[in-house]
Amino acid sequence: MEEPLALHPVKLYVYDLSKGMARRLSPLMLGKSTAGTEPACPGPPAASEGHTSIIVHKDEFFYGSGGISSCAPGGTLLGPPDSVVDLGNTEVTEEIFLEYLSSLGESMFRGESYNLFEHNCNTFSNEVAQFLTGRKIPSYITDLPAEVLATPFGQALRPLLDSIQIQPPGGNTFSRHNGQS
């Protein structure tokens, strides 16, 4: 008889990089609030104002202008997340997951591929969540960049915002050769 596969919890950490400023200013600048379309959301839905990461196998994994990085959960200088979303469980082993991350880091999620609106930490979190659980991260997070860019203010600021590179401090660049470097 085969032993059942172990289940590993998968969480999404959501950080508000603006510390509430984007939420307060969004009605003025965008003509609508970024306070969220998800009424049960326990924290700030943040795509342009925030950062997301995936927690699995006792580590936090995220993507920024430096590529894929990892640290202990809450181990970046951002501190604890503003909210945590339970994404379910995965049967994917740590070894297979690290091989998958290595592949992503060499292809889709190289540091130079980072773009604040179109290929960011939320894109990474969504991709990894689907690999691990078959589920996407909440749409109020993934849809926000398009909502911002659809406004006149978002269009006016796009050239400046496209030049922004985000890499949360405190993580280690992911390297498959020795697990994490």
N, C-alpha and C positions, 0 to 999 in steps of 0.2 A: 504494500500500500504506500502511496505517495503521502509525504507530510504536507499539510497545507502551507502555502506560502505566508510569510510574515507580512503583516500590514504595517505600513509606516505612515504616520500622520503628515499631511501636507498643509501648510498655512501660507497665507499671503500677508505680508507686513505692508502697511500703508503709512507713509510718513508725509507730513505736511511741511514742505521745505519753507513755505512762506510764513509759517506759524500763525495762520489765520488771516494774513493780509490779503491774499488773493480772494478769499471768500468775501471779505469786507469791501474790496474795491471792485469786484466783478460787476455788480449792478451798474456802477458808474461808468466803467470803461467798456463793458461788453453789452450793456443793455439787459443783462439777465444775471441771475445768481449762479455761481458754480457750487452752491450749497448742496446740489445733488438731485438727481431724479429718482433716487432710490430711497424712499422714506424710511426704511428700516435700517439704513446705513448707520453704523455706530460711530463713524468717524468721517473725516473729510474726504469726499471723493476727489482725488487729486491726480490729474495727469499732467497739466501744465504747471500746477503748483506743488506737485508731490513726486514721490519716489515710491516704487514698489519693489519687493523682493520675495523670493520663495524660500520657505523654511522646510527642509526635509533632511533626514538622516543627521539630525543634530547640528546642522549648519545653515547659515543664511547665504543665499546665492543671489547676485544682482548684476546688472549690466549698466555700464556707463561708457564714457569716452575712453576709458582705459581698458575696455573689454569686459569679460566676465570676471567677477571677483567673488570672494567668499570670506566669511568671518563667523565667529560665534553669533548666535541670534542676538540682535540688538547691539552688536559689537562695533558698529561704525560710530563716528563722532556724532551721528544724528541721534544717538541714544535710543530709548525705547520707541516702538512704533506708536503712531496716533490711533491706529486701529488694527485689528487682526481679523482676517477672514478665514474661516475654516473651509478648505477646499476639498476635504475628504481624506481618503487614504489611498496609498499606492502599494502595489506588490513589487514594484521595480526595486531591485537590489541596489545598494550603494555602488557596487562595482559597475553595473550597467549604467546607472545614472551618471557616474563620473566619466565614463566613456562617451556617453551622449553629450555631456557638457563640453568635453574636449572637442568633439566633432563640431558643435555649434560655435565654439570659440575660434575654430579654424575656417569657418565658412560664414554663416549668417551674422554672427555676433562678434566680429572683430571690432576693436576700438574705433578704427577709422570709419566704420559703417554707422556709427551713432548719429542720430538726428533727433533733436528735441521733440519734434512733432510726429515724425513718421516711422522712426525706428529707435525706440528708447527702452527704458527699463520696463515699461508696461508691456511693450511688444514682447520682450524677453520673458517676463513673468507669465504672460498669456501662453506663449509657446511652450514653456516648461510645464505649466499647469496642465495643458492638454496632453502632453507626453505622459505625465505622471498619473493623472486622474481621468483623462478623457473629457474634462470640463474646462471651460474658459473662465477667466477671471471676470468679475462683474463688468457689465457694459458701461456703467456710469464712469468707470475708470478709463476704459479703452476708447470711448466715444468723445471724451472731453476735448482732446486736441482738435478734432474736426469741428466741434461746436465753437471753439475759440476762433479758429481760422475762418469760420463762416461769417464772423462779424466784421464790420468796417475797421474797428480798432485792431482786431487780430490781423487783418490784412495789412494794415499800416505798420504794425510792429514786426511782421514776419521776417523781413531782412535782418533785423537785429536779433530776433529770437532764434533764427536759423544758425547764427554764429555761436550760440551758447553751447558749451560742452559741460556735461554734468558727470562727475565721478565722486560719489560720496566718500569722504575720507574715512580711513580706518580699516578698510578691507584689504585682503591680499589678492593679487591677481591670480586667477585660477590657472593651475598648471597640472595636467594629468600625470606628468612624470613622477611627481612625488605627492600624489593626492592633491593637496593644495600647497602652494608655495608660501 
